């Protein structure tokens, strides 16, 4: 999973529209990640097609998205993978110093 996709799904723990996702990702990453609207909407379209998210509400000029049950399962697996990656990095860090 790409970092962009990960942060978008992480942002959808509650329903949000595209701009809300952009701002939330920026906040979560401490300003390190600033996603463009084209990137966000392209990723949201693919995630919706893949069943990872659903449209929560379709308001005037704002579509609100939320993570689906499949998206939650995928995130659980991805978080486990990242924990393993982090643990291995910590264990091997001294070899690079």
N, CA, C and O atoms as a GROMACS GRO file, in nm:
protein
  388
    1UNK      N    1   0.085  -0.117   0.000
    1UNK     CA    2   0.000   0.000   0.000
    1UNK      C    3   0.090   0.124   0.000
    1UNK      O    4   0.191   0.129   0.071
    2UNK      N    5   0.052   0.220  -0.080
    2UNK     CA    6   0.132   0.343  -0.084
    2UNK      C    7   0.107   0.425   0.042
    2UNK      O    8   0.006   0.408   0.111
    3UNK      N    9   0.200   0.513   0.071
    3UNK     CA   10   0.186   0.601   0.187
    3UNK      C   11   0.061   0.690   0.171
    3UNK      O   12  -0.011   0.713   0.268
    4UNK      N   13   0.038   0.737   0.051
    4UNK     CA   14  -0.080   0.820   0.025
    4UNK      C   15  -0.208   0.743   0.056
    4UNK      O   16  -0.296   0.794   0.126
    5UNK      N   17  -0.220   0.622   0.004
    5UNK     CA   18  -0.340   0.541   0.028
    5UNK      C   19  -0.355   0.511   0.177
    5UNK      O   20  -0.466   0.515   0.230
    6UNK      N   21  -0.245   0.481   0.243
    6UNK     CA   22  -0.249   0.453   0.386
    6UNK      C   23  -0.306   0.572   0.464
    6UNK      O   24  -0.396   0.555   0.546
    7UNK      N   25  -0.253   0.690   0.437
    7UNK     CA   26  -0.299   0.809   0.510
    7UNK      C   27  -0.442   0.846   0.475
    7UNK      O   28  -0.516   0.896   0.560
    8UNK      N   29  -0.482   0.824   0.352
    8UNK     CA   30  -0.622   0.852   0.316
    8UNK      C   31  -0.715   0.759   0.394
    8UNK      O   32  -0.813   0.805   0.452
    9UNK      N   33  -0.684   0.630   0.397
    9UNK     CA   34  -0.768   0.537   0.474
    9UNK      C   35  -0.764   0.570   0.623
    9UNK      O   36  -0.866   0.561   0.691
   10UNK      N   37  -0.648   0.607   0.673
   10UNK     CA   38  -0.634   0.645   0.813
   10UNK      C   39  -0.722   0.767   0.844
   10UNK      O   40  -0.773   0.780   0.956
   11UNK      N   41  -0.739   0.854   0.747
   11UNK     CA   42  -0.822   0.973   0.766
   11UNK      C   43  -0.971   0.942   0.765
   11UNK      O   44  -1.052   1.023   0.810
   12UNK      N   45  -1.006   0.826   0.715
   12UNK     CA   46  -1.148   0.794   0.702
   12UNK      C   47  -1.201   0.712   0.819
   12UNK      O   48  -1.298   0.637   0.804
   13UNK      N   49  -1.138   0.725   0.935
   13UNK     CA   50  -1.194   0.663   1.055
   13UNK      C   51  -1.325   0.730   1.092
   13UNK      O   52  -1.406   0.676   1.168
   14UNK      N   53  -1.346   0.849   1.037
   14UNK     CA   54  -1.477   0.914   1.041
   14UNK      C   55  -1.502   0.972   0.903
   14UNK      O   56  -1.407   1.005   0.832
   15UNK      N   57  -1.627   0.985   0.864
   15UNK     CA   58  -1.657   1.034   0.729
   15UNK      C   59  -1.597   1.173   0.704
   15UNK      O   60  -1.607   1.263   0.788
   16UNK      N   61  -1.535   1.188   0.585
   16UNK     CA   62  -1.475   1.316   0.547
   16UNK      C   63  -1.490   1.336   0.396
   16UNK      O   64  -1.501   1.240   0.320
   17UNK      N   65  -1.491   1.461   0.356
   17UNK     CA   66  -1.487   1.494   0.213
   17UNK      C   67  -1.340   1.515   0.174
   17UNK      O   68  -1.252   1.515   0.260
   18UNK      N   69  -1.315   1.533   0.046
   18UNK     CA   70  -1.178   1.540  -0.005
   18UNK      C   71  -1.090   1.643   0.064
   18UNK      O   72  -0.978   1.612   0.104
   19UNK      N   73  -1.140   1.766   0.077
   19UNK     CA   74  -1.060   1.871   0.140
   19UNK      C   75  -1.032   1.837   0.287
   19UNK      O   76  -0.924   1.865   0.338
   20UNK      N   77  -1.130   1.778   0.354
   20UNK     CA   78  -1.111   1.735   0.493
   20UNK      C   79  -1.003   1.630   0.504
   20UNK      O   80  -0.927   1.628   0.601
   21UNK      N   81  -0.997   1.541   0.406
   21UNK     CA   82  -0.892   1.438   0.403
   21UNK      C   83  -0.756   1.504   0.385
   21UNK      O   84  -0.661   1.470   0.455
   22UNK      N   85  -0.747   1.597   0.292
   22UNK     CA   86  -0.620   1.667   0.266
   22UNK      C   87  -0.569   1.733   0.394
   22UNK      O   88  -0.452   1.719   0.429
   23UNK      N   89  -0.656   1.805   0.463
   23UNK     CA   90  -0.616   1.875   0.585
   23UNK      C   91  -0.581   1.777   0.697
   23UNK      O   92  -0.486   1.801   0.772
   24UNK      N   93  -0.655   1.667   0.708
   24UNK     CA   94  -0.629   1.569   0.813
   24UNK      C   95  -0.496   1.498   0.790
   24UNK      O   96  -0.421   1.476   0.886
   25UNK      N   97  -0.465   1.463   0.666
   25UNK     CA   98  -0.337   1.398   0.635
   25UNK      C   99  -0.222   1.494   0.668
   25UNK      O  100  -0.121   1.453   0.723
   26UNK      N  101  -0.239   1.619   0.633
   26UNK     CA  102  -0.136   1.718   0.664
   26UNK      C  103  -0.114   1.728   0.815
   26UNK      O  104  -0.001   1.736   0.862
   27UNK      N  105  -0.223   1.726   0.890
   27UNK     CA  106  -0.215   1.733   1.036
   27UNK      C  107  -0.150   1.607   1.093
   27UNK      O  108  -0.060   1.616   1.177
   28UNK      N  109  -0.194   1.490   1.048
   28UNK     CA  110  -0.139   1.363   1.097
   28UNK      C  111   0.011   1.352   1.073
   28UNK      O  112   0.085   1.301   1.157
   29UNK      N  113   0.056   1.401   0.958
   29UNK     CA  114   0.197   1.387   0.920
   29UNK      C  115   0.281   1.506   0.965
   29UNK      O  116   0.398   1.516   0.928
   30UNK      N  117   0.224   1.593   1.044
   30UNK     CA  118   0.298   1.709   1.091
   30UNK      C  119   0.342   1.802   0.979
   30UNK      O  120   0.444   1.869   0.989
   31UNK      N  121   0.263   1.804   0.872
   31UNK     CA  122   0.293   1.890   0.758
   31UNK      C  123   0.386   1.830   0.656
   31UNK      O  124   0.413   1.891   0.552
   32UNK      N  125   0.438   1.710   0.683
   32UNK     CA  126   0.531   1.644   0.590
   32UNK      C  127   0.462   1.605   0.460
   32UNK      O  128   0.520   1.617   0.352
   33UNK      N  129   0.338   1.560   0.471
   33UNK     CA  130   0.263   1.518   0.352
   33UNK      C  131   0.156   1.623   0.319
   33UNK      O  132   0.070   1.654   0.402
   34UNK      N  133   0.165   1.676   0.199
   34UNK     CA  134   0.064   1.771   0.150
   34UNK      C  135   0.012   1.717   0.019
   34UNK      O  136   0.074   1.734  -0.086
   35UNK      N  137  -0.102   1.652   0.026
   35UNK     CA  138  -0.159   1.586  -0.090
   35UNK      C  139  -0.233   1.685  -0.178
   35UNK      O  140  -0.305   1.772  -0.129
   36UNK      N  141  -0.215   1.671  -0.308
   36UNK     CA  142  -0.290   1.752  -0.403
   36UNK      C  143  -0.428   1.693  -0.425
   36UNK      O  144  -0.450   1.574  -0.403
   37UNK      N  145  -0.520   1.777  -0.468
   37UNK     CA  146  -0.658   1.730  -0.487
   37UNK      C  147  -0.666   1.622  -0.595
   37UNK      O  148  -0.745   1.529  -0.582
   38UNK      N  149  -0.586   1.633  -0.701
   38UNK     CA  150  -0.588   1.531  -0.806
   38UNK      C  151  -0.545   1.396  -0.753
   38UNK      O  152  -0.604   1.293  -0.788
   39UNK      N  153  -0.442   1.395  -0.670
   39UNK     CA  154  -0.394   1.270  -0.608
   39UNK      C  155  -0.500   1.211  -0.519
   39UNK      O  156  -0.527   1.090  -0.525
   40UNK      N  157  -0.562   1.294  -0.435
   40UNK     CA  158  -0.663   1.245  -0.341
   40UNK      C  159  -0.784   1.190  -0.415
   40UNK      O  160  -0.828   1.079  -0.387
   41UNK      N  161  -0.838   1.266  -0.510
   41UNK     CA  162  -0.959   1.221  -0.578
   41UNK      C  163  -0.932   1.101  -0.668
   41UNK      O  164  -1.019   1.015  -0.683
   42UNK      N  165  -0.813   1.094  -0.728
   42UNK     CA  166  -0.778   0.976  -0.806
   42UNK      C  167  -0.769   0.851  -0.718
   42UNK      O  168  -0.817   0.744  -0.755
   43UNK      N  169  -0.708   0.867  -0.601
   43UNK     CA  170  -0.697   0.755  -0.508
   43UNK      C  171  -0.833   0.716  -0.451
   43UNK      O  172  -0.862   0.597  -0.438
   44UNK      N  173  -0.916   0.814  -0.419
   44UNK     CA  174  -1.051   0.785  -0.368
   44UNK      C  175  -1.133   0.709  -0.472
   44UNK      O  176  -1.206   0.616  -0.437
   45UNK      N  177  -1.122   0.748  -0.597
   45UNK     CA  178  -1.196   0.679  -0.704
   45UNK      C  179  -1.153   0.534  -0.712
   45UNK      O  180  -1.238   0.444  -0.723
   46UNK      N  181  -1.022   0.509  -0.708
   46UNK     CA  182  -0.972   0.370  -0.714
   46UNK      C  183  -1.015   0.292  -0.590
   46UNK      O  184  -1.057   0.177  -0.601
   47UNK      N  185  -1.004   0.353  -0.472
   47UNK     CA  186  -1.043   0.283  -0.350
   47UNK      C  187  -1.193   0.250  -0.349
   47UNK      O  188  -1.233   0.144  -0.302
   48UNK      N  189  -1.273   0.340  -0.400
   48UNK     CA  190  -1.417   0.316  -0.407
   48UNK      C  191  -1.445   0.199  -0.502
   48UNK      O  192  -1.527   0.112  -0.472
   49UNK      N  193  -1.376   0.198  -0.616
   49UNK     CA  194  -1.391   0.090  -0.713
   49UNK      C  195  -1.347  -0.044  -0.654
   49UNK      O  196  -1.406  -0.148  -0.683
   50UNK      N  197  -1.240  -0.040  -0.572
   50UNK     CA  198  -1.187  -0.163  -0.510
   50UNK      C  199  -1.264  -0.206  -0.385
   50UNK      O  200  -1.236  -0.311  -0.328
   51UNK      N  201  -1.361  -0.125  -0.341
   51UNK     CA  202  -1.443  -0.160  -0.226
   51UNK      C  203  -1.381  -0.126  -0.091
   51UNK      O  204  -1.431  -0.172   0.012
   52UNK      N  205  -1.274  -0.047  -0.090
   52UNK     CA  206  -1.209  -0.012   0.037
   52UNK      C  207  -1.279   0.102   0.109
   52UNK      O  208  -1.268   0.116   0.231
   53UNK      N  209  -1.352   0.183   0.034
   53UNK     CA  210  -1.429   0.294   0.091
   53UNK      C  211  -1.567   0.295   0.028
   53UNK      O  212  -1.591   0.232  -0.075
   54UNK      N  213  -1.656   0.367   0.092
   54UNK     CA  214  -1.790   0.387   0.037
   54UNK      C  215  -1.824   0.535   0.044
   54UNK      O  216  -1.763   0.612   0.119
   55UNK      N  217  -1.923   0.573  -0.035
   55UNK     CA  218  -1.973   0.710  -0.027
   55UNK      C  219  -2.071   0.715   0.089
   55UNK      O  220  -2.173   0.647   0.088
   56UNK      N  221  -2.039   0.797   0.187
   56UNK     CA  222  -2.122   0.812   0.307
   56UNK      C  223  -2.239   0.906   0.278
   56UNK      O  224  -2.352   0.879   0.318
   57UNK      N  225  -2.211   1.013   0.208
   57UNK     CA  226  -2.314   1.110   0.170
   57UNK      C  227  -2.267   1.183   0.046
   57UNK      O  228  -2.148   1.206   0.027
   58UNK      N  229  -2.360   1.219  -0.036
   58UNK     CA  230  -2.330   1.294  -0.157
   58UNK      C  231  -2.404   1.425  -0.150
   58UNK      O  232  -2.517   1.438  -0.198
   59UNK      N  233  -2.339   1.522  -0.087
   59UNK     CA  234  -2.400   1.652  -0.066
   59UNK      C  235  -2.370   1.741  -0.186
   59UNK      O  236  -2.291   1.705  -0.273
   60UNK      N  237  -2.431   1.856  -0.190
   60UNK     CA  238  -2.408   1.949  -0.300
   60UNK      C  239  -2.260   1.988  -0.304
   60UNK      O  240  -2.209   2.049  -0.211
   61UNK      N  241  -2.193   1.952  -0.413
   61UNK     CA  242  -2.053   1.982  -0.440
   61UNK      C  243  -1.955   1.917  -0.343
   61UNK      O  244  -1.835   1.948  -0.349
   62UNK      N  245  -2.000   1.829  -0.254
   62UNK     CA  246  -1.910   1.761  -0.161
   62UNK      C  247  -1.953   1.616  -0.147
   62UNK      O  248  -2.066   1.587  -0.105
   63UNK      N  249  -1.864   1.526  -0.183
   63UNK     CA  250  -1.889   1.384  -0.160
   63UNK      C  251  -1.815   1.347  -0.034
   63UNK      O  252  -1.696   1.376  -0.020
   64UNK      N  253  -1.884   1.282   0.058
   64UNK     CA  254  -1.826   1.241   0.186
   64UNK      C  255  -1.802   1.091   0.181
   64UNK      O  256  -1.891   1.013   0.146
   65UNK      N  257  -1.681   1.050   0.218
   65UNK     CA  258  -1.640   0.910   0.211
   65UNK      C  259  -1.617   0.854   0.350
   65UNK      O  260  -1.592   0.928   0.445
   66UNK      N  261  -1.626   0.720   0.360
   66UNK     CA  262  -1.589   0.651   0.483
   66UNK      C  263  -1.528   0.517   0.446
   66UNK      O  264  -1.552   0.463   0.338
   67UNK      N  265  -1.449   0.464   0.537
   67UNK     CA  266  -1.384   0.335   0.514
   67UNK      C  267  -1.488   0.224   0.523
   67UNK      O  268  -1.578   0.229   0.607
   68UNK      N  269  -1.477   0.124   0.435
   68UNK     CA  270  -1.569   0.010   0.436
   68UNK      C  271  -1.516  -0.098   0.529
   68UNK      O  272  -1.405  -0.087   0.582
   69UNK      N  273  -1.594  -0.203   0.548
   69UNK     CA  274  -1.548  -0.316   0.629
   69UNK      C  275  -1.424  -0.381   0.566
   69UNK      O  276  -1.331  -0.417   0.637
   70UNK      N  277  -1.424  -0.394   0.433
   70UNK     CA  278  -1.306  -0.448   0.365
   70UNK      C  279  -1.186  -0.356   0.387
   70UNK      O  280  -1.075  -0.404   0.410
   71UNK      N  281  -1.208  -0.226   0.380
   71UNK     CA  282  -1.101  -0.129   0.404
   71UNK      C  283  -1.044  -0.142   0.544
   71UNK      O  284  -0.923  -0.129   0.563
   72UNK      N  285  -1.130  -0.167   0.642
   72UNK     CA  286  -1.084  -0.185   0.780
   72UNK      C  287  -0.996  -0.310   0.791
   72UNK      O  288  -0.894  -0.309   0.860
   73UNK      N  289  -1.037  -0.418   0.723
   73UNK     CA  290  -0.957  -0.541   0.726
   73UNK      C  291  -0.822  -0.520   0.660
   73UNK      O  292  -0.720  -0.567   0.711
   74UNK      N  293  -0.821  -0.451   0.547
   74UNK     CA  294  -0.696  -0.423   0.477
   74UNK      C  295  -0.605  -0.338   0.564
   74UNK      O  296  -0.484  -0.362   0.570
   75UNK      N  297  -0.662  -0.238   0.632
   75UNK     CA  298  -0.581  -0.153   0.720
   75UNK      C  299  -0.524  -0.232   0.838
   75UNK      O  300  -0.411  -0.207   0.879
   76UNK      N  301  -0.599  -0.324   0.892
   76UNK     CA  302  -0.550  -0.407   1.002
   76UNK      C  303  -0.427  -0.486   0.959
   76UNK      O  304  -0.329  -0.495   1.032
   77UNK      N  305  -0.433  -0.544   0.840
   77UNK     CA  306  -0.319  -0.619   0.787
   77UNK      C  307  -0.202  -0.525   0.762
   77UNK      O  308  -0.088  -0.558   0.795
   78UNK      N  309  -0.229  -0.410   0.704
   78UNK     CA  310  -0.123  -0.314   0.673
   78UNK      C  311  -0.056  -0.260   0.800
   78UNK      O  312   0.066  -0.245   0.804
   79UNK      N  313  -0.134  -0.233   0.902
   79UNK     CA  314  -0.078  -0.186   1.029
   79UNK      C  315   0.012  -0.294   1.090
   79UNK      O  316   0.119  -0.264   1.144
   80UNK      N  317  -0.030  -0.419   1.081
   80UNK     CA  318   0.054  -0.529   1.128
   80UNK      C  319   0.185  -0.537   1.051
   80UNK      O  320   0.291  -0.559   1.109
   81UNK      N  321   0.178  -0.519   0.921
   81UNK     CA  322   0.299  -0.521   0.837
   81UNK      C  323   0.393  -0.406   0.876
   81UNK      O  324   0.514  -0.425   0.886
   82UNK      N  325   0.336  -0.288   0.899
   82UNK     CA  326   0.418  -0.173   0.938
   82UNK      C  327   0.479  -0.191   1.076
   82UNK      O  328   0.592  -0.146   1.099
   83UNK      N  329   0.409  -0.253   1.167
   83UNK     CA  330   0.465  -0.281   1.300
   83UNK      C  331   0.586  -0.374   1.288
   83UNK      O  332   0.688  -0.352   1.354
   84UNK      N  333   0.574  -0.476   1.204
   84UNK     CA  334   0.686  -0.568   1.183
   84UNK      C  335   0.803  -0.493   1.121
   84UNK      O  336   0.918  -0.510   1.163
   85UNK      N  337   0.775  -0.410   1.023
   85UNK     CA  338   0.878  -0.330   0.957
   85UNK      C  339   0.949  -0.239   1.058
   85UNK      O  340   1.072  -0.229   1.058
   86UNK      N  341   0.871  -0.174   1.143
   86UNK     CA  342   0.927  -0.085   1.245
   86UNK      C  343   1.015  -0.163   1.343
   86UNK      O  344   1.125  -0.120   1.376
   87UNK      N  345   0.966  -0.276   1.388
   87UNK     CA  346   1.041  -0.358   1.482
   87UNK      C  347   1.174  -0.403   1.422
   87UNK      O  348   1.278  -0.397   1.488
   88UNK      N  349   1.171  -0.448   1.298
   88UNK     CA  350   1.294  -0.492   1.232
   88UNK      C  351   1.390  -0.376   1.211
   88UNK      O  352   1.512  -0.393   1.222
   89UNK      N  353   1.338  -0.258   1.180
   89UNK     CA  354   1.423  -0.140   1.162
   89UNK      C  355   1.493  -0.104   1.293
   89UNK      O  356   1.613  -0.075   1.293
   90UNK      N  357   1.420  -0.107   1.403
   90UNK     CA  358   1.478  -0.076   1.534
   90UNK      C  359   1.586  -0.178   1.569
   90UNK      O  360   1.693  -0.143   1.617
   91UNK      N  361   1.556  -0.306   1.544
   91UNK     CA  362   1.653  -0.411   1.577
   91UNK      C  363   1.782  -0.403   1.495
   91UNK      O  364   1.888  -0.444   1.542
   92UNK      N  365   1.773  -0.352   1.374
   92UNK     CA  366   1.890  -0.348   1.285
   92UNK      C  367   1.951  -0.208   1.272
   92UNK      O  368   2.048  -0.190   1.199
   93UNK      N  369   1.896  -0.111   1.341
   93UNK     CA  370   1.939   0.028   1.325
   93UNK      C  371   2.089   0.047   1.352
   93UNK      O  372   2.155   0.121   1.279
   94UNK      N  373   2.141  -0.018   1.454
   94UNK     CA  374   2.282   0.001   1.492
   94UNK      C  375   2.378  -0.040   1.380
   94UNK      O  376   2.488   0.013   1.372
   95UNK      N  377   2.337  -0.132   1.296
   95UNK     CA  378   2.423  -0.177   1.187
   95UNK      C  379   2.448  -0.066   1.084
   95UNK      O  380   2.540  -0.077   1.003
   96UNK      N  381   2.367   0.038   1.087
   96UNK     CA  382   2.379   0.147   0.989
   96UNK      C  383   2.440   0.272   1.048
   96UNK      O  384   2.458   0.372   0.978
   97UNK      N  385   2.472   0.269   1.176
   97UNK     CA  386   2.528   0.388   1.242
   97UNK      C  387   2.679   0.388   1.239
   97UNK      O  388   2.741   0.481   1.289
   0.00000   0.00000   0.00000
